[in-house]
Amino acid sequence: MQVKDLTVEQLQTLIRNTVDERLDEYFGDPDQGKEIKESFMQSLLNTRKKRMEGRATIPASEVYKRYGIDQ
């Protein structure tokens, strides 16, 4: 499949995943070697699964609004 054949959603997912991978490569994992709670690990895995499935995310502007963060 070529990029020209992708839907907008597929292209956005591809870009998002590529950026995530590059940032991981560049910055590494500052928490590597540290222990985390099992419940937190499951929460992260669930979030990752949803992202990989292409489920919609909450726009940053909505998060800012919910938590009263000035932009």
Order of alpha helices (4+ residues) and beta strands (2+ residues): alpha-alpha-alpha
